[in-house]
Amino acid sequence: MLQSSRGKQTDLSRDKHRRSGTLLRKEASLNRRKAVITSMCHMDVVAWATRTLIVRKLKGLEDVIDVTVVSPRTSPDGWAFGDVDPFPGADADPLYGAQHIKDIYFRADPNFRGRFTVPVLWDKKTETIVNNESSEIIRIFNTAFNGILSKDKGSLDLYPTDLRAQIDELNEWVYETVNNGVYRAGFAASQQAYEAAVYPLFESLDRLEKILQSKDYLVGDRLTEADVRLFVTIIRFDVAYHGIFKCNIRDIRNGYPAIHLWLRKLYWNIPAFKETCKFDHIKVGYYAHDFINPAKIVPVGPLPNILPL
Ligand SMILES: N[C@@H](CCC(=O)N[C@@H](CS)C(=O)NCC(=O)O)C(=O)O
């Protein structure tokens, strides 16, 4: 977590949502409305935002969901838009000319006192934040626009009913020990806290290695959101977390053949994975932290960033 606002944190006021946390707004209010949603993302660096970009492409939502990319460099005011911090690939806010993501939060809720995180899903029609939680945004993308998508995109289901229990169970420990585990190891302020994150992380990688023996996907025999959620962490593992976050008991390319094959098949065979991944941005983004890398030197390796199939 890169920035925190001071004081008691609040969440965005939420509409009634399902027990699964699927939606903040009713699906019907989003369905059939083209180009009304914008997703503000810190595009190439952060695993949380990239999940939403992958699912946006998998579902063919490029014409429905615009993307505005903020600068990956942190500032005292949080994430800045591209006109304030002209980082290559960062965009100005096309809607309101906002300077920082926090301005968008205050537009949605002037009393907001939480963290000004990305991604943010913004409804251009009602002019408010629909959702700022990536795991929920990918479920919105999975279903909310199916009525206006082509048959094959509309019928692509990354959270199929018959696999939900297995997906939920896997997501839970993968989130705790892997997706979030790398951050807990990387930002640990004591040896004890670091070890409390890094050992469970590698235990979970060992467990994932067994699951992926002779399998292309984590759950069932099809691509699901579980693969997307794990992919964004594993693709960053060797190039970033192994070094900057000291997650270095093993790396993926030498230590986990089944995970490594699963990773490369997704990356090389499915364009949505490759097209949302920019290794140079990932490296610069993670190695730019004052706290853990004051000199901000970005390592050259490992090369190549990802091996061929
Ligand atoms: N639960 C959120 C977490 C998002 C998140 O932590 N984003 C980070 C990117 S590293 C962020 O914007 N941090 C800014 C902050 O904590 O102030 C999600 O998955 O969407």
The ligand as an SDF file (V2000), in Angstrom:
LIG
                    3D

 20 19  0  0  0  0  0  0  0  0999 V2000
   -8.8290   -3.6190   -2.6330 N   0  0  0  0  0  0  0  0  0  0  0  0
   -8.3260   -2.8190   -3.6320 C   0  0  0  0  0  0  0  0  0  0  0  0
   -6.8990   -2.4890   -3.3490 C   0  0  0  0  0  0  0  0  0  0  0  0
   -6.3970   -1.5190   -4.3420 C   0  0  0  0  0  0  0  0  0  0  0  0
   -5.0580   -0.9690   -3.9230 C   0  0  0  0  0  0  0  0  0  0  0  0
   -4.5580   -1.2050   -2.8080 O   0  0  0  0  0  0  0  0  0  0  0  0
   -4.4760   -0.1920   -4.8300 N   0  0  0  0  0  0  0  0  0  0  0  0
   -3.1960    0.4240   -4.5210 C   0  0  0  0  0  0  0  0  0  0  0  0
   -2.2830    0.2910   -5.6790 C   0  0  0  0  0  0  0  0  0  0  0  0
   -0.7340   -0.3140   -5.1190 S   0  0  0  0  0  0  0  0  0  0  0  0
   -3.4170    1.8850   -4.2870 C   0  0  0  0  0  0  0  0  0  0  0  0
   -4.0790    2.5480   -5.0450 O   0  0  0  0  0  0  0  0  0  0  0  0
   -2.8270    2.3990   -3.2080 N   0  0  0  0  0  0  0  0  0  0  0  0
   -2.9230    3.7840   -2.8670 C   0  0  0  0  0  0  0  0  0  0  0  0
   -3.1410    3.9610   -1.3820 C   0  0  0  0  0  0  0  0  0  0  0  0
   -3.1420    2.9860   -0.6430 O   0  0  0  0  0  0  0  0  0  0  0  0
   -3.2920    5.1140   -0.9850 O   0  0  0  0  0  0  0  0  0  0  0  0
   -8.4870   -3.5320   -4.9650 C   0  0  0  0  0  0  0  0  0  0  0  0
   -8.0350   -4.6710   -5.1130 O   0  0  0  0  0  0  0  0  0  0  0  0
   -9.0360   -2.9350   -5.8620 O   0  0  0  0  0  0  0  0  0  0  0  0
  1  2  1  0
  2  3  1  0
  2 18  1  0
  3  4  1  0
  4  5  1  0
  5  6  2  0
  5  7  1  0
  7  8  1  0
  8  9  1  0
  8 11  1  0
  9 10  1  0
 11 12  2  0
 11 13  1  0
 13 14  1  0
 14 15  1  0
 15 16  2  0
 15 17  1  0
 18 19  2  0
 18 20  1  0
M  END
$$$$
